[in-house]
Amino acid sequence: MVKIITVDGPSGAGKGTTSRRLAKKLGFHYLDSGALYRLLGMVAARHRVNTSDNKNLVPLARNMDIQFETTRAGEIRILLEGEDVTMELRTEQTATLASQVASHLEVREALLVRQRRFATLPGLVADGRDMGTVVFPDAQLKLYLTASIEERARRRYKQLLDKGESVSLRALESQVRARDERDINRDISPLVAASDAIEIDTSELSINEVLDAVLNIVLLKGLM
């Protein structure tokens, strides 16, 4: 049986870093479901397909030429149509596109099959917004990471400054709030914790403290 751990939550809560480190620690496969939606947003922009054009987004979702590679350092390298787009994938513009294309039911259904293919032995850590509620409802462990809007915007602000980008903290807070509203209030697969998920507020925790807390839960669940 494939062991599956889902890690859901809003952007900036730490689920991506936590999930990658957890997967590496357990020797499991890793699924960054948000990357699939970001990639679709990028493909739509490249092919000049409007993010509200559901009819033409679906075939793009089904036929995206993407690859996930693990480097020697253990980092995930993402290729789109043969091009390394790992850095471009993390921009605010791409995140906005992802949130827009994710609002379509047919798009989510097209990507659902691709996501479930990641569940192979010995196990999978899947991070996203509906991993525990829709994609892997029977997962052995469901986690939901959250943090305040202010803290999540501050984390993003620091990331962008470290990259040499000039950004406004207030503008980032507005973007985070708008994305939350879009994700929480959409009719299709809204951002919500699964009824059986364990919630962790990471606002006051370092990434190492979050990982330690998660590993304790994994141990108690007998998944190590």
C-alpha positions as CSV (number, residue, x, y, z in Angstrom):
1,M,0.0,0.0,0.0
2,V,1.2,3.5,-0.9
3,K,1.5,5.8,2.1
4,I,0.1,9.2,1.4
5,I,0.6,12.4,3.4
6,T,-1.2,15.5,2.3
7,V,-0.2,19.0,3.2
8,D,-2.7,21.7,2.4
9,G,-2.9,25.4,3.2
10,P,-2.7,28.9,1.8
11,S,0.4,30.4,0.1
12,G,3.2,31.4,2.5
13,A,2.2,29.0,5.2
14,G,5.4,26.9,4.7
15,K,3.8,23.9,3.2
16,G,6.1,23.7,0.2
17,T,9.4,23.7,2.1
18,T,7.9,21.5,4.8
19,S,6.6,19.0,2.3
20,R,9.9,18.8,0.3
21,R,11.9,18.2,3.5
22,L,9.4,15.7,4.8
23,A,9.5,13.8,1.5
24,K,13.3,13.7,1.5
25,K,13.4,12.6,5.2
26,L,10.9,9.7,4.6
27,G,12.3,8.8,1.1
28,F,8.9,9.5,-0.4
29,H,7.9,11.0,-3.7
30,Y,6.9,14.6,-3.7
31,L,4.0,16.3,-5.5
32,D,3.9,20.1,-5.8
33,S,0.3,20.4,-7.1
34,G,0.5,24.2,-7.1
35,A,3.3,23.9,-9.7
36,L,0.9,22.2,-12.1
37,Y,-1.5,25.1,-11.9
38,R,1.4,27.6,-12.2
39,L,2.7,25.7,-15.2
40,L,-0.7,25.8,-16.8
41,G,-0.9,29.5,-16.2
42,M,2.4,30.0,-17.9
43,V,1.4,27.8,-20.8
44,A,-1.8,29.7,-21.2
45,A,0.2,33.0,-21.3
46,R,2.7,31.6,-23.8
47,H,0.0,30.4,-26.1
48,R,-2.1,33.5,-25.6
49,V,-5.1,31.6,-24.1
50,N,-7.1,33.7,-21.7
51,T,-7.3,32.3,-18.2
52,S,-11.1,32.6,-18.4
53,D,-11.2,30.5,-21.6
54,N,-12.2,27.2,-20.1
55,K,-12.7,25.5,-23.5
56,N,-9.1,26.0,-24.6
57,L,-7.5,25.6,-21.1
58,V,-8.5,22.0,-20.8
59,P,-6.5,20.6,-23.7
60,L,-3.5,22.6,-22.5
61,A,-3.9,21.0,-19.1
62,R,-4.1,17.5,-20.6
63,N,-1.1,17.9,-22.9
64,M,1.4,20.1,-21.0
65,D,5.0,19.1,-21.8
66,I,6.4,19.2,-18.3
67,Q,9.1,17.3,-16.4
68,F,10.1,17.3,-12.7
69,E,13.8,16.5,-12.1
70,T,15.6,16.0,-8.8
71,T,19.1,17.6,-8.8
72,R,22.1,16.1,-7.0
73,A,21.5,18.6,-4.2
74,G,18.0,17.2,-3.8
75,E,16.3,20.3,-5.2
76,I,13.4,20.0,-7.7
77,R,14.0,21.3,-11.2
78,I,11.0,21.9,-13.4
79,L,11.1,21.9,-17.1
80,L,8.3,23.3,-19.4
81,E,8.6,22.4,-23.0
82,G,12.3,21.6,-22.4
83,E,13.0,24.9,-20.7
84,D,14.0,25.3,-17.0
85,V,11.3,27.5,-15.5
86,T,11.9,26.7,-11.9
87,M,12.6,30.4,-11.0
88,E,9.9,31.9,-13.2
89,L,7.4,29.5,-11.6
90,R,7.7,31.4,-8.2
91,T,6.9,34.9,-9.4
92,E,3.8,36.7,-8.1
93,Q,2.6,37.0,-11.7
94,T,2.6,33.3,-12.2
95,A,0.9,32.7,-8.9
96,T,-1.9,35.0,-9.9
97,L,-2.3,33.1,-13.2
98,A,-2.4,29.8,-11.3
99,S,-5.1,31.0,-9.0
100,Q,-7.2,32.1,-12.0
101,V,-6.9,28.8,-14.0
102,A,-7.6,26.8,-10.9
103,S,-11.1,28.1,-10.7
104,H,-12.4,26.0,-13.6
105,L,-13.9,22.6,-12.8
106,E,-12.9,21.0,-16.1
107,V,-9.3,22.2,-15.6
108,R,-9.1,20.7,-12.2
109,E,-10.5,17.4,-13.4
110,A,-7.9,17.3,-16.3
111,L,-5.1,17.8,-13.8
112,L,-6.6,15.4,-11.2
113,V,-5.5,12.3,-13.2
114,R,-1.9,13.6,-13.5
115,Q,-1.7,14.3,-9.8
116,R,-2.9,10.9,-8.7
117,R,-0.2,9.3,-10.9
118,F,2.4,10.6,-8.4
119,A,1.1,8.2,-5.7
120,T,3.7,5.3,-6.1
121,L,5.7,3.2,-3.7
122,P,7.0,3.7,-1.2
123,G,4.9,6.8,-0.5
124,L,4.0,10.3,-1.4
125,V,3.9,13.7,0.2
126,A,1.5,15.9,-1.7
127,D,1.2,19.7,-1.1
128,G,-1.5,22.0,-2.3
129,R,-4.9,23.4,-1.5
130,D,-7.2,20.4,-2.1
131,M,-4.9,17.4,-1.7
132,G,-6.7,16.1,1.4
133,T,-10.2,17.0,0.4
134,V,-10.4,16.1,-3.3
135,V,-7.2,14.6,-4.8
136,F,-6.3,12.1,-2.0
137,P,-9.4,11.9,0.3
138,D,-8.2,8.6,1.7
139,A,-4.7,9.7,2.7
140,Q,-3.4,8.2,5.9
141,L,-2.3,11.6,7.2
142,K,-3.7,15.0,6.3
143,L,-2.1,18.2,7.5
144,Y,-3.2,21.8,7.1
145,L,-0.6,24.5,7.6
146,T,-1.7,28.1,8.1
147,A,-0.4,31.5,9.2
148,S,-1.6,35.0,9.5
149,I,-1.8,37.1,6.3
150,E,0.7,39.6,7.7
151,E,3.3,36.8,8.4
152,R,2.8,35.2,5.0
153,A,3.2,38.5,3.2
154,R,6.3,39.2,5.3
155,R,7.9,35.9,4.3
156,R,7.2,36.6,0.7
157,Y,8.6,40.1,1.0
158,K,11.9,38.7,2.4
159,Q,12.1,36.1,-0.4
160,L,11.7,38.8,-3.0
161,L,14.2,41.1,-1.4
162,D,16.8,38.3,-1.2
163,K,16.4,37.9,-4.9
164,G,17.1,41.6,-5.4
165,E,13.5,42.6,-6.4
166,S,11.9,45.8,-5.3
167,V,8.6,45.2,-3.7
168,S,6.0,46.7,-1.4
169,L,5.0,44.9,1.8
170,R,1.6,46.5,1.8
171,A,1.0,45.5,-1.9
172,L,2.0,41.9,-1.0
173,E,-0.4,41.8,1.8
174,S,-3.2,42.9,-0.6
175,Q,-2.2,40.2,-3.1
176,V,-2.2,37.5,-0.4
177,R,-5.6,38.6,0.9
178,A,-7.0,38.7,-2.6
179,R,-5.6,35.2,-3.4
180,D,-7.0,33.8,-0.2
181,E,-10.5,35.2,-1.0
182,R,-10.4,33.8,-4.5
183,D,-9.2,30.4,-3.3
184,I,-11.6,30.2,-0.3
185,N,-14.7,31.4,-2.0
186,R,-14.4,29.6,-5.4
187,D,-17.2,27.1,-6.0
188,I,-14.8,24.4,-7.2
189,S,-12.5,22.7,-4.7
190,P,-12.3,25.7,-2.3
191,L,-9.3,26.1,0.0
192,V,-10.5,24.4,3.2
193,A,-9.0,22.0,5.8
194,A,-10.2,18.4,5.5
195,S,-12.5,17.5,8.4
196,D,-9.9,15.0,9.6
197,A,-6.8,17.2,9.0
198,I,-4.4,18.2,11.7
199,E,-4.0,22.0,11.6
200,I,-0.7,23.7,12.4
201,D,-0.3,27.5,12.7
202,T,3.2,28.3,11.6
203,S,3.0,32.1,12.3
204,E,5.4,31.9,15.2
205,L,7.4,28.8,14.1
206,S,10.6,28.4,12.2
207,I,10.7,26.0,9.3
208,N,12.7,23.5,11.4
209,E,10.2,23.8,14.2
210,V,7.3,23.1,11.8
211,L,9.2,20.1,10.4
212,D,9.9,18.7,13.8
213,A,6.2,19.0,14.7
214,V,5.2,17.2,11.5
215,L,7.7,14.5,12.0
216,N,6.3,13.8,15.5
217,I,2.8,13.5,14.0
218,V,4.1,11.2,11.3
219,L,5.8,9.0,13.9
220,L,2.7,8.8,16.0
221,K,0.7,7.8,12.9
222,G,3.2,5.0,12.3
223,L,4.2,6.3,8.8
224,M,7.9,6.3,9.4
